[in-house]
Amino acid sequence: MSQLPESLREIVEEFAEVPEPQRLELLLDFSRELPELPERLADHPELFEQVVECQSPLFLVVEVATDEQRTTSLFFSAPPEAPTTRGFASVLAAGLDGRSAAEILEVPADMPQQLGLSRALSPLRMRGMSAMLARIKRQITEQINN
């Protein structure tokens, strides 16, 4: 877990400390904490990329600042009736929002499996979270290289 930014590492540790049967409930707690979209993005769905691998509609946009750290902001849109998808998005938002582009790019692709949810959730749902992380990294890379 050394490649995880501290904020994300703490979330992964929180999941590890919870008995396996209660990890899904922890994910649902996260789903209720997904930040609302700022007004400047809420009315502009064309700015978002859909993560089609998610079973429920999930859209995200990544903004990389031009500061020295390349501070990254993450924004997610998912319907309230998709708590698993919202939970995954909220974990990524809480763990990665405001971190540097370099820190996020170093997050291992298997980070979603580190939450210990693979027995509670279908492989399809787990692929959805992996796809969210991959899209975030791709958008960061594209913005850094432009």
C-alpha positions in Angstrom: 0.0 0.0 0.0 3.1 2.3 0.0 2.1 3.6 -3.5 -1.2 5.0 -2.2 -1.5 8.6 -1.2 -2.0 8.9 2.6 -5.7 9.8 2.3 -6.5 6.7 0.1 -4.3 4.5 2.2 -6.3 5.4 5.3 -9.5 4.5 3.5 -8.1 1.1 2.4 -7.0 0.5 6.0 -10.5 1.4 7.3 -12.0 -1.2 5.0 -9.3 -3.8 6.2 -10.2 -3.1 9.8 -13.9 -3.8 9.3 -15.0 -7.4 9.4 -15.7 -8.7 5.8 -19.5 -8.9 6.3 -19.6 -5.2 7.2 -17.4 -3.9 4.4 -20.4 -3.5 2.0 -22.2 -1.4 4.6 -19.0 0.8 4.8 -19.1 1.2 1.1 -22.8 2.3 1.3 -21.8 4.8 4.0 -19.3 6.3 1.5 -22.1 6.4 -1.1 -24.0 8.9 1.0 -20.9 11.1 1.2 -20.3 11.6 -2.6 -19.8 15.4 -3.0 -22.4 17.3 -5.0 -21.2 18.7 -8.3 -20.2 22.4 -8.3 -22.7 24.6 -10.0 -20.3 25.3 -12.9 -20.3 21.6 -13.8 -23.8 20.5 -12.8 -25.4 21.9 -15.9 -22.7 20.7 -18.3 -23.0 17.0 -18.8 -21.0 17.3 -22.1 -17.9 17.8 -20.0 -18.2 14.4 -18.3 -16.9 11.1 -19.5 -19.2 8.1 -18.9 -17.6 5.0 -17.4 -19.4 2.4 -19.4 -18.0 -0.5 -17.5 -20.1 0.5 -14.5 -23.4 -1.3 -14.2 -25.1 2.0 -13.2 -24.6 5.3 -15.0 -21.4 7.0 -13.7 -19.8 10.1 -15.2 -16.6 11.7 -14.2 -14.5 14.7 -15.0 -10.9 15.3 -13.9 -9.3 18.8 -13.7 -5.5 19.1 -13.4 -4.4 22.5 -12.1 -1.4 24.3 -13.7 0.3 24.7 -10.3 3.6 23.1 -9.6 2.1 20.0 -7.9 -0.5 19.6 -10.7 -3.2 19.4 -8.1 -6.1 17.2 -9.3 -9.8 17.7 -8.7 -12.2 14.8 -9.3 -15.9 15.2 -10.0 -18.4 12.3 -10.2 -22.1 12.1 -11.1 -24.0 9.0 -10.2 -27.7 8.5 -9.4 -28.7 8.0 -5.7 -30.3 4.7 -6.7 -26.8 3.3 -7.5 -25.2 3.1 -4.1 -22.4 0.7 -5.0 -21.3 2.9 -7.9 -21.6 6.0 -5.8 -19.7 4.3 -3.0 -16.7 3.5 -5.3 -16.8 7.1 -6.7 -16.9 8.5 -3.2 -13.9 6.4 -2.1 -11.9 7.7 -5.0 -13.1 11.3 -4.4 -12.2 11.1 -0.7 -8.9 9.4 -1.3 -7.6 11.2 -4.4 -9.3 14.6 -4.8 -6.8 17.4 -4.2 -3.8 15.1 -4.6 -1.0 15.7 -7.1 -1.2 14.2 -10.6 2.0 12.2 -9.9 0.5 10.6 -6.7 -2.6 9.5 -8.5 -0.7 8.1 -11.5 1.2 5.9 -9.0 -1.9 4.3 -7.5 -1.7 0.6 -8.5 -4.5 -0.6 -10.8 -5.4 -3.3 -8.2 -6.3 -0.6 -5.6 -10.1 -1.5 -5.8 -9.3 -5.1 -4.8 -7.4 -3.8 -1.7 -10.8 -2.8 -0.3 -11.6 -6.4 0.3 -15.0 -6.3 -1.4 -14.4 -9.0 -4.1 -16.4 -11.6 -2.2 -19.2 -9.2 -1.5 -19.5 -7.8 -5.0 -19.6 -9.2 -8.4 -16.5 -9.1 -10.6 -18.5 -6.8 -13.0 -19.0 -4.2 -10.2 -15.3 -4.5 -9.2 -14.3 -3.9 -12.8 -16.4 -0.7 -12.7 -14.3 0.7 -10.0 -11.1 -0.3 -11.7 -12.4 1.4 -14.9 -13.1 4.6 -12.9 -9.5 4.6 -11.7 -8.2 3.9 -15.2 -10.3 6.8 -16.7 -9.0 9.2 -14.0 -5.4 8.3 -14.8 -6.0 8.6 -18.5 -7.6 12.0 -18.2 -4.7 13.2 -16.0 -2.1 11.9 -18.5 -3.9 13.6 -21.4 -4.1 16.9 -19.6 -0.4 16.8 -18.5 0.7 16.0 -22.1 -1.3 18.8 -23.6 
